[in-house]
Amino acid sequence: MIPRKSLLDTGTTRLLFSHRYMYDSMKARDIGERALINRISQLLPHDIVLGAGEDDCAVLDYGDEYLLITTDMLHKSTDFPDGMAPWQVGWMAVAVTLSDIAAMGGRPLAILTALGLPNNMEIVLVEDIIKGMNACAEEFSTSIVGGDTDEHDELTIVCTALGSVEKGKLLRRRGARKGDLVCVTGELGTTEAGLRALKMDVAQDVRHTLTKKLFEPQPRVREALALAESGAVTSMMDISDGLALSLHDLSKANSVGFLIYGDKLPVLDETKVISTDLDLPLYGAGDFELLFTIKPDYLENAGKACQFAVIGEVTSGDILIKKNGVTEKIEARGYEHFR
């Protein structure tokens, strides 16, 4: 095997790099995460069922079922707020990855994890992180089966999840049609409210409720499995970067618009303590709820599957919200890496 350093230090490589970058000096911050993913996906093979950048998971044909594969990377400086216990760090790392499996109606099969650890990190903290990861995996009927560790400047955790779904029950972002109902599980804006609560003087019970979801997100695996069984869902994704950006993602995937009813957005009373406007439920990131569309005639079937809120409808126009009798556009704004 040729050592990586030797390969990168060749004069030919330096010449190729300099020639390439003369014509494209664009930075990641210039285009943002979504555009970067799109550019990367164009360089990768697409001879599988679903490849990079097309949905919440890659999808491979696996006999009578589809195999779902997804991975997430979390960093201490950007993803683990001050105040999180190591156990909660581990829980979150697994939960956000399982949320992708849930978004496609999948059943988790196994998890691999790679840990980048500072060399001065106490072993007891590492063990607590693993205990949190294991607790989340067990809660959703799966397990951590292996991975890797190496030295890193800051705590970095990568989780890769495998899942499976029957071919007739795969849920995708694509499939929404005009007239479908727009729905969400859980409440919106809670995680962002939790982040703000950490820096505000609020009642202890309010802070606890909000930071509980921030520190210990609940992937909607069971809800997604039940929704897939109902036959009611036409499209679905998880809300990791905020409702607004997720609506724009679904709009792009389906060439449709949405009319969202502001008074129907599910928001905890504790979140309203932090802010009473709709910025938190619309643009707050990290809730890891499910955003999905259903056939109107199947509303009763879907209601038997799990609890959710109907927040709007699919249209052929823009992405709009109606609140206090006024209708306005929903901006493509939320959390995005490199921005």
Secondary structure as UniProt FT lines:
FT   HELIX           4..8
FT   HELIX           11..22
FT   HELIX           28..42
FT   TURN            52..53
FT   STRAND          58..62
FT   TURN            63..64
FT   STRAND          65..75
FT   HELIX           76..79
FT   TURN            82..83
FT   HELIX           86..103
FT   TURN            104..105
FT   STRAND          107..117
FT   TURN            119..120
FT   HELIX           123..139
FT   TURN            140..141
FT   STRAND          144..151
FT   STRAND          156..166
FT   HELIX           167..169
FT   TURN            174..175
FT   TURN            178..179
FT   STRAND          181..184
FT   HELIX           190..197
FT   TURN            198..199
FT   HELIX           204..215
FT   HELIX           221..230
FT   STRAND          233..239
FT   HELIX           243..254
FT   STRAND          257..261
FT   HELIX           262..264
FT   HELIX           269..274
FT   HELIX           279..283
FT   STRAND          289..294
FT   HELIX           296..298
FT   HELIX           299..305
FT   STRAND          309..315
FT   STRAND          319..323
FT   TURN            324..325
FT   STRAND          326..329
FT   TURN            337..338
//
